[in-house]
Amino acid sequence: MTRRVEGKVALVTGAANGIGRSAALVLAREGAKIIATDLQDEKGVSLLRELRVAGYECEYYHHDVTSEEDWQSVVAQTRARFGRLDILVNNAGIGLSGPVVDMAFADWKRQVAVNLDGVFLGVKHSLPLMREGGGGSIINVSSIAGIKASPNVSGYCATKGGVRLFTKSVALECAAAKDGVRVNSLHPGITETAIWDTLIGTVEDGSNGGRERGPTLDKLTERAVPLGYKAAPEDIANGILWLASDESRYVTGTELVIDGGRSIG
Ligand SMILES: NC(=O)c1ccc[n+]([C@@H]2O[C@H](COP(=O)([O-])OP(=O)(O)OC[C@H]3O[C@@H](n4cnc5c(N)ncnc54)[C@H](O)[C@@H]3O)[C@@H](O)[C@H]2O)c1
């Protein structure tokens, strides 16, 4: 049986941990050649080793998604190594929480830089290489926070809502250009990853904790997720895989919500 992204080249940002790491593993297993990038080199290199030991073609590059120079360099290295780019997963992100009046302007700007500028730069610098190859699939990892607001995460909601509409606009631009590039956003709900270390305690209940991550996240999940449990990173990676594969060839500009029903409840 042919694997679902056989022979495609996939660039995954924020691949050292959580959803990005899982996406890199799932895409590799389904036949893609992987460019994994992150700031956390030790974990990135460990992923690289794991993929290579399993026999997959993979590179890891240090990459700050807020840096235009880094993006130019990563795309140039992708071109040199694989000659093409078929899948871009703009996954790197951070979550900062707290009441808006307490949010330092520097933290607001940092969150915008990683979550929104990073996605813009990724699309801008990857599109030419994708177009040269005749098309591709861009998956911008937003959040249900980009659809449904919660208190005390105004900056996070603003960036993720921005990713959602940025995605739709670029999808229309690519469709009009008939370049074969599809652009979609993906909206995870509560997923068990390290991002909750900086989010929990201030989301929804307004408390300013953060120290009782386990119980607090479990409590939030129980209250807010109709299915009653958190997503595993693989649950989100499977959605990334579908958007990356040709199975979703008629899908562009859409928002794929994977949240255990949270945003409808
Ligand atoms: N975990 C959830 O519940 C959840 C829900 C909705 C959306 N998301 C989104 O999923 C994406 C992945 O997050 P995660 O949950 O796996 O968190 P995570 O913290 O486990 O992983 C995020 C990765 O991004 C990297 N990163 C951060 N800043 C970077 C930068 N400037 N340049 C390059 N890499 C950088 C980190 O080093 C880390 O490896 C994020 O965009 C996040 O907003 C997560």
The ligand as an SDF file (V2000), in Angstrom:
LIG
                    3D

 44 48  0  0  0  0  0  0  0  0999 V2000
   -1.0750   22.1050   23.3580 N   0  0  0  0  0  0  0  0  0  0  0  0
   -2.2660   22.6680   23.1490 C   0  0  0  0  0  0  0  0  0  0  0  0
   -3.2290   22.4750   23.9350 O   0  0  0  0  0  0  0  0  0  0  0  0
   -2.4830   23.5600   21.9490 C   0  0  0  0  0  0  0  0  0  0  0  0
   -3.7910   23.9720   21.6690 C   0  0  0  0  0  0  0  0  0  0  0  0
   -4.0120   24.8080   20.5740 C   0  0  0  0  0  0  0  0  0  0  0  0
   -2.9550   25.1730   19.7690 C   0  0  0  0  0  0  0  0  0  0  0  0
   -1.6820   24.7610   20.0470 N   0  0  0  0  0  0  0  0  0  0  0  0
   -0.6130   25.2160   19.1560 C   0  0  0  0  0  0  0  0  0  0  0  0
    0.1510   24.1100   18.7320 O   0  0  0  0  0  0  0  0  0  0  0  0
    1.4650   24.5390   18.3720 C   0  0  0  0  0  0  0  0  0  0  0  0
    2.4880   23.6170   19.0070 C   0  0  0  0  0  0  0  0  0  0  0  0
    2.4510   23.7750   20.4130 O   0  0  0  0  0  0  0  0  0  0  0  0
    2.6480   22.5810   21.4530 P   0  0  0  0  0  0  0  0  0  0  0  0
    1.3990   22.4650   22.2080 O   0  0  0  0  0  0  0  0  0  0  0  0
    3.2090   21.3910   20.7820 O   0  0  0  0  0  0  0  0  0  0  0  0
    3.6990   23.2760   22.4530 O   0  0  0  0  0  0  0  0  0  0  0  0
    5.2120   22.9430   22.8150 P   0  0  0  0  0  0  0  0  0  0  0  0
    5.6290   24.0050   23.7710 O   0  0  0  0  0  0  0  0  0  0  0  0
    5.3350   21.5120   23.2460 O   0  0  0  0  0  0  0  0  0  0  0  0
    5.9860   23.0870   21.4250 O   0  0  0  0  0  0  0  0  0  0  0  0
    6.2210   24.3350   20.8280 C   0  0  0  0  0  0  0  0  0  0  0  0
    7.5620   24.2880   20.1190 C   0  0  0  0  0  0  0  0  0  0  0  0
    7.7640   25.5650   19.4760 O   0  0  0  0  0  0  0  0  0  0  0  0
    9.1170   25.9200   19.6580 C   0  0  0  0  0  0  0  0  0  0  0  0
    9.2890   27.3700   19.5400 N   0  0  0  0  0  0  0  0  0  0  0  0
    8.8790   28.3330   20.3930 C   0  0  0  0  0  0  0  0  0  0  0  0
    9.2860   29.5330   19.9610 N   0  0  0  0  0  0  0  0  0  0  0  0
    9.9770   29.3270   18.8090 C   0  0  0  0  0  0  0  0  0  0  0  0
   10.6410   30.1630   17.8850 C   0  0  0  0  0  0  0  0  0  0  0  0
   10.7260   31.4880   18.0690 N   0  0  0  0  0  0  0  0  0  0  0  0
   11.2310   29.6070   16.7980 N   0  0  0  0  0  0  0  0  0  0  0  0
   11.1640   28.2610   16.6120 C   0  0  0  0  0  0  0  0  0  0  0  0
   10.5700   27.4120   17.4530 N   0  0  0  0  0  0  0  0  0  0  0  0
    9.9800   27.9380   18.5420 C   0  0  0  0  0  0  0  0  0  0  0  0
    9.4610   25.4130   21.0590 C   0  0  0  0  0  0  0  0  0  0  0  0
   10.8550   25.3140   21.2470 O   0  0  0  0  0  0  0  0  0  0  0  0
    8.7270   24.0910   21.0920 C   0  0  0  0  0  0  0  0  0  0  0  0
    9.5480   23.0290   20.6590 O   0  0  0  0  0  0  0  0  0  0  0  0
    1.5650   25.9930   18.8530 C   0  0  0  0  0  0  0  0  0  0  0  0
    1.3850   26.8570   17.7440 O   0  0  0  0  0  0  0  0  0  0  0  0
    0.3970   26.1270   19.8200 C   0  0  0  0  0  0  0  0  0  0  0  0
   -0.0650   27.4450   19.9430 O   0  0  0  0  0  0  0  0  0  0  0  0
   -1.4360   23.9540   21.1200 C   0  0  0  0  0  0  0  0  0  0  0  0
  1  2  1  0
  2  3  2  0
  2  4  1  0
  4  5  1  0
  4 44  2  0
  5  6  2  0
  6  7  1  0
  7  8  2  0
  8  9  1  0
  8 44  1  0
  9 10  1  0
  9 42  1  0
 10 11  1  0
 11 12  1  0
 11 40  1  0
 12 13  1  0
 13 14  1  0
 14 15  2  0
 14 16  1  0
 14 17  1  0
 17 18  1  0
 18 19  2  0
 18 20  1  0
 18 21  1  0
 21 22  1  0
 22 23  1  0
 23 24  1  0
 23 38  1  0
 24 25  1  0
 25 26  1  0
 25 36  1  0
 26 27  1  0
 26 35  1  0
 27 28  2  0
 28 29  1  0
 29 30  1  0
 29 35  2  0
 30 31  1  0
 30 32  2  0
 32 33  1  0
 33 34  2  0
 34 35  1  0
 36 37  1  0
 36 38  1  0
 38 39  1  0
 40 41  1  0
 40 42  1  0
 42 43  1  0
M  CHG  2   8   1  16  -1
M  END
$$$$
